[in-house]
Amino acid sequence: MTVLEVIKNHHAVRQFSDRPVPDEVMLAILDAGRRSQSSKNTQPWQFIVVTDRALLESMSKMGNFAGHLAGAAFAVLLVGLQDNTWNSFDLGQAASYLQLAADEVGVGSCIAAIYYPEQVKALLNIPEEHSAFCAISFGYAAPEHKPAQMGGRKPVQEVAYWNKWEGKRS
């Protein structure tokens, strides 16, 4: 698939099969994440790869919509620097690269906001000067998984302006 095809076909997977994801596939996904762009090429991210079932279960309780972490083959917690203004951009870029790379190799994923970052930092021994940004669950989709129908996306004409705000094309 081309990158555009992967983007067009991407959807969240929250139900995973028991099929393990091979180490080389996990490493390829992580390699894509580390290659993402960042402000001034600071590459402020660290990735904690979680495969331990008890840790995944604990992490699934650290966000109101993070339950899918419990059933994942693995999760990646994105860790940034505590006082980095660009965390949202830089770690968001890494998250996108991780998810798109997973899609390309047939691995599903879903992002989970961490509502209790101090708890996940304690659970995974993350130093105080770092932030627990978000986690992404990964795994092969369960047979019963059905892609959510989100109603599509707005047409580009509704979201893109040309040169100035009033420069919208119809």
HELIX and SHEET records of a PDB file:
HELIX    1   1 VAL A    3  ASN A    9  1                                   7    
HELIX    2   2 ASP A   23  ARG A   34  1                                  12    
HELIX    3   3 SER A   39  ASN A   41  5                                   3    
HELIX    4   4 ARG A   53  MET A   59  1                                   7    
HELIX    5   5 GLY A   67  GLY A   71  5                                   5    
HELIX    6   6 ASN A   87  GLU A  104  1                                  18    
HELIX    7   7 PRO A  117  LEU A  123  1                                   7    
HELIX    8   8 VAL A  156  VAL A  159  1                                   4    
SHEET    1   A 4 GLN A  46  VAL A  50  0                                        
SHEET    2   A 4 PHE A  74  LEU A  81 -1                                        
SHEET    3   A 4 HIS A 130  GLY A 139 -1                                        
SHEET    4   A 4 GLY A 108  ALA A 113 -1                                        
END                                                                             
